[in-house]
Protein backbone atom coordinates (compact mmCIF):
# COMPACT_ATOMS: atom_id res chain seq x y z
CA UNK A 1 0.00 0.00 0.00
CA UNK A 2 1.08 3.56 -0.66
CA UNK A 3 0.72 6.24 2.01
CA UNK A 4 -0.70 9.33 0.32
CA UNK A 5 -0.25 12.36 2.60
CA UNK A 6 -0.84 16.06 2.22
CA UNK A 7 -1.45 19.10 4.40
CA UNK A 8 -3.29 22.33 3.61
CA UNK A 9 -2.99 25.48 5.73
CA UNK A 10 -4.39 28.99 6.07
CA UNK A 11 -2.91 31.81 8.17
CA UNK A 12 -5.01 33.69 10.68
CA UNK A 13 -6.41 36.76 8.95
CA UNK A 14 -4.02 39.70 9.21
CA UNK A 15 -0.97 37.59 10.11
CA UNK A 16 2.13 37.09 7.96
CA UNK A 17 3.25 33.75 9.45
CA UNK A 18 1.57 30.41 10.06
CA UNK A 19 0.93 29.66 13.74
CA UNK A 20 0.69 25.93 12.94
CA UNK A 21 3.53 23.79 11.64
CA UNK A 22 3.36 20.59 9.59
CA UNK A 23 6.40 18.40 8.90
CA UNK A 24 6.77 14.94 7.44
CA UNK A 25 9.51 12.55 6.35
CA UNK A 26 9.33 9.37 4.31
CA UNK A 27 11.88 6.59 4.84
CA UNK A 28 11.86 4.42 1.67
CA UNK A 29 14.19 1.86 3.27
CA UNK A 30 11.97 1.19 6.29
CA UNK A 31 8.78 1.79 4.31
CA UNK A 32 7.75 4.27 6.95
CA UNK A 33 6.27 7.77 7.07
CA UNK A 34 6.49 10.20 9.99
CA UNK A 35 4.09 13.16 10.15
CA UNK A 36 3.80 15.92 12.75
CA UNK A 37 1.19 18.66 13.10
CA UNK A 38 1.88 21.24 15.81
CA UNK A 39 -0.24 24.22 16.88
CA UNK A 40 1.59 27.10 18.58
CA UNK A 41 -0.14 29.19 21.23
CA UNK A 42 -1.68 32.33 19.77
CA UNK A 43 -0.81 33.35 16.24
CA UNK A 44 1.84 35.06 14.14
CA UNK A 45 5.61 34.85 14.60
CA UNK A 46 5.53 33.74 18.23
CA UNK A 47 3.18 30.85 17.50
CA UNK A 48 5.19 29.97 14.39
CA UNK A 49 8.42 29.67 16.38
CA UNK A 50 6.81 27.54 19.10
CA UNK A 51 5.05 25.24 16.63
CA UNK A 52 8.15 24.89 14.43
CA UNK A 53 10.35 24.09 17.44
CA UNK A 54 7.90 21.43 18.63
CA UNK A 55 7.47 19.81 15.20
CA UNK A 56 11.22 19.79 14.50
CA UNK A 57 12.06 18.14 17.83
CA UNK A 58 9.41 15.47 17.40
CA UNK A 59 10.35 14.67 13.80
CA UNK A 60 14.08 14.47 14.52
CA UNK A 61 13.71 12.30 17.62
CA UNK A 62 11.32 9.83 16.00
CA UNK A 63 13.41 9.74 12.81
CA UNK A 64 16.46 8.87 14.91
CA UNK A 65 14.68 5.78 16.18
CA UNK A 66 13.64 7.02 19.61
CA UNK A 67 10.44 5.62 21.11
CA UNK A 68 7.52 7.78 20.00
CA UNK A 69 6.01 7.60 23.48
CA UNK A 70 9.23 8.61 25.21
CA UNK A 71 9.92 11.30 22.60
CA UNK A 72 6.56 12.94 23.18
CA UNK A 73 7.07 12.82 26.94
CA UNK A 74 10.41 14.59 26.63
CA UNK A 75 9.03 17.24 24.26
CA UNK A 76 5.87 17.73 26.30
CA UNK A 77 7.84 18.25 29.51
CA UNK A 78 10.31 20.54 27.74
CA UNK A 79 7.63 22.90 26.46
CA UNK A 80 6.97 25.86 28.76
CA UNK A 81 3.55 26.85 30.10
CA UNK A 82 1.99 30.25 29.44
CA UNK A 83 2.08 32.13 32.74
CA UNK A 84 -1.12 34.02 31.93
CA UNK A 85 -3.36 31.32 30.46
CA UNK A 86 -1.70 28.39 32.27
CA UNK A 87 -1.76 26.22 29.12
CA UNK A 88 0.91 24.66 26.94
CA UNK A 89 2.76 26.86 24.48
CA UNK A 90 2.25 24.21 21.80
CA UNK A 91 0.03 21.20 21.14
CA UNK A 92 0.81 18.39 18.69
CA UNK A 93 -0.17 15.22 16.86
CA UNK A 94 2.44 12.68 15.73
CA UNK A 95 1.80 9.73 13.41
CA UNK A 96 4.27 7.00 12.47
CA UNK A 97 2.84 5.02 9.55
CA UNK A 98 4.18 1.80 8.02
CA UNK A 99 3.33 0.69 4.50
CA UNK A 100 1.82 -2.53 5.89
CA UNK A 101 -0.86 -0.47 7.66
CA UNK A 102 0.56 -0.35 11.19
CA UNK A 103 0.15 3.16 12.61
CA UNK A 104 1.18 4.69 15.94
CA UNK A 105 -0.32 8.03 16.94
CA UNK A 106 0.32 10.33 19.89
CA UNK A 107 -1.82 13.43 20.45
CA UNK A 108 -1.52 16.15 23.06
CA UNK A 109 -3.91 19.07 23.03
CA UNK A 110 -4.93 18.93 19.34
CA UNK A 111 -8.48 17.93 18.31
CA UNK A 112 -8.85 14.15 18.15
CA UNK A 113 -8.03 12.79 14.70
CA UNK A 114 -10.74 11.22 12.53
CA UNK A 115 -10.36 7.63 11.32
CA UNK A 116 -12.54 6.78 8.31
CA UNK A 117 -12.85 3.22 7.04
CA UNK A 118 -15.45 1.77 4.63
CA UNK A 119 -17.39 5.04 4.64
CA UNK A 120 -17.80 5.28 8.40
CA UNK A 121 -15.93 6.79 11.32
CA UNK A 122 -14.16 4.46 13.74
CA UNK A 123 -13.43 5.59 17.29
CA UNK A 124 -10.33 3.59 18.26
CA UNK A 125 -9.26 2.74 21.79
CA UNK A 126 -6.38 4.65 23.34
CA UNK A 127 -4.29 4.88 26.46
CA UNK A 128 -3.70 8.10 28.39
CA UNK A 129 -0.37 9.09 29.87
CA UNK A 130 -0.27 12.03 32.24
CA UNK A 131 2.64 14.41 32.30
CA UNK A 132 4.92 13.89 35.26
CA UNK A 133 5.51 17.64 35.49
CA UNK A 134 2.24 19.33 34.49
CA UNK A 135 -1.16 18.07 35.68
CA UNK A 136 -3.07 19.56 32.75
CA UNK A 137 -1.06 17.72 30.07
CA UNK A 138 -2.21 14.31 28.87
CA UNK A 139 -1.00 12.23 25.93
CA UNK A 140 -3.43 10.02 24.05
CA UNK A 141 -1.67 7.05 22.45
CA UNK A 142 -3.21 4.95 19.68
CA UNK A 143 -2.08 1.80 17.87
CA UNK A 144 -4.00 1.09 14.67
CA UNK A 145 -3.93 -1.32 11.75
CA UNK A 146 -5.22 0.38 8.60
CA UNK A 147 -6.25 -1.35 5.41
CA UNK A 148 -6.54 -0.26 1.79
CA UNK A 149 -8.55 2.98 1.32
CA UNK A 150 -8.58 3.88 5.02
CA UNK A 151 -7.98 7.54 5.92
CA UNK A 152 -6.74 9.54 8.89
CA UNK A 153 -7.57 13.25 9.15
CA UNK A 154 -5.69 15.51 11.58
CA UNK A 155 -6.47 19.17 12.13
CA UNK A 156 -5.74 22.12 14.38
CA UNK A 157 -8.48 23.73 16.49
CA UNK A 158 -8.76 26.43 13.83
CA UNK A 159 -10.92 23.88 11.98
CA UNK A 160 -13.13 22.54 14.78
CA UNK A 161 -13.68 26.01 16.27
CA UNK A 162 -14.36 27.71 12.94
CA UNK A 163 -17.56 29.76 13.03
CA UNK A 164 -17.55 30.03 16.82
CA UNK A 165 -20.26 32.55 17.76
CA UNK A 166 -22.02 32.23 14.42
CA UNK A 167 -25.80 32.34 15.06
CA UNK A 168 -26.15 29.06 13.16
CA UNK A 169 -23.08 27.43 14.75
CA UNK A 170 -22.76 28.88 18.24
CA UNK A 171 -20.19 26.27 19.25
CA UNK A 172 -18.39 26.33 15.91
CA UNK A 173 -18.02 23.62 13.30
CA UNK A 174 -16.84 21.13 15.92
CA UNK A 175 -15.55 17.64 15.25
CA UNK A 176 -19.06 16.31 14.60
CA UNK A 177 -19.69 18.90 11.89
CA UNK A 178 -16.35 18.15 10.27
CA UNK A 179 -17.11 14.42 10.26
CA UNK A 180 -20.44 14.99 8.54
CA UNK A 181 -18.84 17.10 5.80
CA UNK A 182 -15.95 14.66 5.32
CA UNK A 183 -18.25 11.67 4.88
CA UNK A 184 -20.33 13.60 2.33
CA UNK A 185 -17.22 14.60 0.37
CA UNK A 186 -15.74 11.09 0.38
CA UNK A 187 -19.10 9.61 -0.60
CA UNK A 188 -19.10 11.89 -3.67
CA UNK A 189 -15.62 10.68 -4.67
CA UNK A 190 -14.23 7.65 -2.77
CA UNK A 191 -10.86 8.15 -4.50
CA UNK A 192 -10.47 11.83 -3.66
CA UNK A 193 -6.70 12.41 -3.18
CA UNK A 194 -5.27 13.73 0.09
CA UNK A 195 -4.35 17.14 -1.32
CA UNK A 196 -7.92 17.78 -2.50
CA UNK A 197 -9.46 16.58 0.76
CA UNK A 198 -7.12 18.62 2.96
CA UNK A 199 -7.79 21.75 0.88
CA UNK A 200 -11.52 21.04 1.09
CA UNK A 201 -11.36 21.02 4.90
CA UNK A 202 -9.40 24.30 5.04
CA UNK A 203 -11.87 26.01 2.68
CA UNK A 204 -14.77 24.59 4.68
CA UNK A 205 -13.39 26.03 7.92
CA UNK A 206 -12.69 29.42 6.34
CA UNK A 207 -16.13 29.62 4.74
CA UNK A 208 -17.80 28.70 8.03
CA UNK A 209 -16.70 32.05 9.49
CA UNK A 210 -19.31 34.82 9.18
CA UNK A 211 -17.02 37.06 7.13
CA UNK A 212 -15.04 34.16 5.61
CA UNK A 213 -11.84 35.38 7.27
CA UNK A 214 -9.81 32.89 9.31
CA UNK A 215 -10.07 33.75 13.00
CA UNK A 216 -7.27 31.32 13.83
CA UNK A 217 -4.60 29.39 11.98
CA UNK A 218 -6.21 26.54 10.05
CA UNK A 219 -4.42 23.28 9.22
CA UNK A 220 -5.58 19.90 7.99
CA UNK A 221 -3.42 16.83 7.28
CA UNK A 222 -4.87 13.81 5.45
CA UNK A 223 -3.27 10.35 5.32
CA UNK A 224 -4.75 7.89 2.83
CA UNK A 225 -3.70 4.26 2.32
CA UNK A 226 -4.26 3.33 -1.33
CA UNK A 227 -2.82 1.62 -4.37
CA UNK A 228 0.22 3.54 -5.65
CA UNK A 229 0.12 5.52 -8.90
CA UNK A 230 3.35 4.61 -10.67
CA UNK A 231 5.22 6.69 -13.25
CA UNK A 232 8.29 6.00 -15.38
CA UNK A 233 10.35 8.76 -17.02
CA UNK A 234 12.96 7.94 -19.66
CA UNK A 235 15.45 10.73 -20.36
CA UNK A 236 18.76 10.62 -22.20
CA UNK A 237 20.28 7.88 -24.40
CA UNK A 238 21.85 4.84 -22.64
CA UNK A 239 25.62 4.69 -22.24
CA UNK A 240 25.89 1.49 -24.31
CA UNK A 241 24.18 1.97 -27.68
CA UNK A 242 23.84 -1.78 -28.20
CA UNK A 243 21.40 -1.89 -25.28
CA UNK A 244 19.06 0.72 -26.74
CA UNK A 245 16.45 -1.85 -27.77
CA UNK A 246 16.53 -3.64 -24.40
CA UNK A 247 15.87 -0.41 -22.52
CA UNK A 248 13.24 0.66 -25.04
CA UNK A 249 11.35 -2.61 -24.55
CA UNK A 250 11.67 -2.36 -20.76
CA UNK A 251 10.20 1.13 -20.89
CA UNK A 252 7.40 0.11 -23.25
CA UNK A 253 6.42 -2.99 -21.25
CA UNK A 254 6.17 -1.14 -17.95
CA UNK A 255 2.67 -0.95 -16.47
CA UNK A 256 3.41 2.55 -15.12
CA UNK A 257 2.27 5.66 -16.94
CA UNK A 258 5.14 6.81 -19.16
CA UNK A 259 6.92 10.03 -20.07
CA UNK A 260 9.87 10.75 -22.36
CA UNK A 261 12.00 13.85 -21.80
CA UNK A 262 14.37 14.57 -24.67
CA UNK A 263 14.30 14.58 -28.44
CA UNK A 264 17.15 12.06 -28.69
CA UNK A 265 15.35 9.73 -26.29
CA UNK A 266 12.08 10.02 -28.20
CA UNK A 267 13.86 9.24 -31.47
CA UNK A 268 15.49 6.21 -29.81
CA UNK A 269 12.12 4.80 -28.73
CA UNK A 270 10.66 5.59 -32.16
CA UNK A 271 13.52 3.88 -33.96
CA UNK A 272 13.66 0.75 -31.80
CA UNK A 273 9.90 0.20 -31.51
CA UNK A 274 8.83 1.64 -34.86
CA UNK A 275 6.48 4.20 -33.31
CA UNK A 276 6.36 7.58 -35.08
CA UNK A 277 6.87 10.84 -33.18
CA UNK A 278 4.42 13.60 -34.03
CA UNK A 279 5.94 17.01 -33.35
CA UNK A 280 3.87 20.18 -33.08
CA UNK A 281 6.26 22.95 -34.16
CA UNK A 282 3.50 25.55 -33.86
CA UNK A 283 2.55 24.72 -30.27
CA UNK A 284 5.54 26.18 -28.45
CA UNK A 285 4.71 28.27 -25.39
CA UNK A 286 7.30 30.85 -24.36
CA UNK A 287 10.84 29.58 -24.84
CA UNK A 288 9.94 25.90 -24.41
CA UNK A 289 9.34 23.52 -27.31
CA UNK A 290 5.85 22.08 -27.55
CA UNK A 291 4.76 18.68 -26.27
CA UNK A 292 5.03 15.89 -28.86
CA UNK A 293 2.84 12.82 -29.34
CA UNK A 294 3.68 9.09 -29.43
CA UNK A 295 1.16 6.27 -29.40
CA UNK A 296 1.24 4.47 -26.03
CA UNK A 297 3.26 7.22 -24.30
CA UNK A 298 1.47 9.58 -21.90
CA UNK A 299 3.84 12.56 -22.29
CA UNK A 300 6.71 13.44 -24.65
CA UNK A 301 8.70 16.65 -24.09
CA UNK A 302 12.01 18.24 -24.97
CA UNK A 303 14.81 17.42 -22.53
CA UNK A 304 17.12 19.79 -20.66
CA UNK A 305 15.20 23.05 -21.12
CA UNK A 306 11.90 21.47 -20.02
CA UNK A 307 13.44 19.57 -17.09
CA UNK A 308 15.17 22.71 -15.85
CA UNK A 309 11.96 24.74 -15.99
CA UNK A 310 10.04 21.91 -14.29
CA UNK A 311 12.53 21.91 -11.41
CA UNK A 312 11.98 25.65 -11.03
CA UNK A 313 8.21 25.14 -10.96
CA UNK A 314 8.49 22.38 -8.36
CA UNK A 315 10.79 24.45 -6.19
CA UNK A 316 9.26 27.91 -6.48
CA UNK A 317 5.74 27.41 -7.82
CA UNK A 318 4.30 28.45 -11.15
CA UNK A 319 5.37 31.89 -12.28
CA UNK A 320 3.71 31.65 -15.69
CA UNK A 321 0.03 31.14 -16.44
CA UNK A 322 0.52 29.40 -19.77
CA UNK A 323 0.35 25.61 -19.76
CA UNK A 324 3.67 24.80 -21.38
CA UNK A 325 5.58 21.51 -21.56
CA UNK A 326 7.13 22.02 -18.10
CA UNK A 327 3.66 22.53 -16.63
CA UNK A 328 2.53 19.27 -18.23
CA UNK A 329 5.58 17.45 -16.82
CA UNK A 330 5.03 18.81 -13.31
CA UNK A 331 1.38 17.75 -13.45
CA UNK A 332 2.50 14.29 -14.62
CA UNK A 333 4.86 14.03 -11.62
CA UNK A 334 2.54 15.39 -8.95
CA UNK A 335 -0.30 13.07 -9.95
CA UNK A 336 2.02 10.10 -9.36
CA UNK A 337 3.18 8.47 -6.11
CA UNK A 338 6.08 6.20 -7.03
CA UNK A 339 8.30 7.78 -9.68
CA UNK A 340 11.19 6.04 -11.42
CA UNK A 341 13.70 7.81 -13.66
CA UNK A 342 15.64 5.92 -16.32
CA UNK A 343 18.53 8.31 -16.95
CA UNK A 344 20.80 7.68 -19.91
CA UNK A 345 24.47 8.17 -19.06
CA UNK A 346 25.69 8.89 -22.61
CA UNK A 347 27.25 12.34 -22.93
CA UNK A 348 25.25 14.78 -25.01
CA UNK A 349 27.52 17.47 -26.46
CA UNK A 350 24.56 19.81 -26.90
CA UNK A 351 24.55 20.35 -23.14
CA UNK A 352 27.89 22.14 -23.45
CA UNK A 353 26.89 24.50 -26.23
CA UNK A 354 28.08 27.95 -25.03
CA UNK A 355 25.05 29.50 -26.73
CA UNK A 356 22.68 27.76 -24.27
CA UNK A 357 21.65 29.60 -21.07
CA UNK A 358 24.15 29.51 -18.21
CA UNK A 359 21.57 28.21 -15.70
CA UNK A 360 21.08 24.95 -17.60
CA UNK A 361 22.58 22.03 -15.65
CA UNK A 362 23.62 18.69 -17.10
CA UNK A 363 20.94 16.01 -17.06
CA UNK A 364 22.19 14.01 -14.06
CA UNK A 365 22.28 17.05 -11.79
CA UNK A 366 18.82 18.17 -12.87
CA UNK A 367 17.30 14.75 -12.18
CA UNK A 368 19.12 14.52 -8.84
CA UNK A 369 17.74 17.90 -7.80
CA UNK A 370 14.26 17.06 -9.07
CA UNK A 371 14.24 13.77 -7.15
CA UNK A 372 15.20 15.50 -3.90
CA UNK A 373 12.45 18.12 -4.27
CA UNK A 374 9.87 15.43 -5.05
CA UNK A 375 10.93 13.45 -1.97
CA UNK A 376 11.34 16.31 0.50
CA UNK A 377 8.64 18.76 -0.56
CA UNK A 378 6.03 16.53 -2.17
CA UNK A 379 6.70 13.32 -0.18
CA UNK A 380 6.96 11.10 -3.28
CA UNK A 381 8.82 7.81 -3.53
CA UNK A 382 11.56 8.30 -6.13
CA UNK A 383 14.02 5.89 -7.75
CA UNK A 384 16.77 7.16 -10.06
CA UNK A 385 18.46 4.55 -12.22
CA UNK A 386 21.37 5.38 -14.55
CA UNK A 387 21.59 3.29 -17.71
Buried (B, 14 or more C-beta within 10 A) or exposed (E): BBBBBBBBBBBBBEBEBBBBBBBBBBEEEEBBBBBBBBBBBBBBBBBBBBBBBBBBBBBBBBBEEBEBBEBBBBBBEEBEBEEEEEBBBBBBBBBBBBBEBEBBBBBBBBBBBBBBBEEEBEEEEBEEBEBEEBEEBBBBBBEBEBEEBBBBBBBBBBBBBBBBEBEEBEEBBBBEBBBEBBBEBBEEEEEBBBBBBBBBBBBBBBEBBEEEEBBBBBBBBBBBBBEBBBBBBBBBBBEEEEEBBEBBEBBBEBEBBBBBBBBBBBEBBBEBBEBEBEBEEEEBBEEBBBBBEBEEBBBBBBBBBBBBBBBBBBEEEBEEEEEBBBBBBBBBBBEBBBBBBBBBEBEBEEBEEEEEEEEBBEBBEBBEBBBBBBBEEBBBBBEBEEB
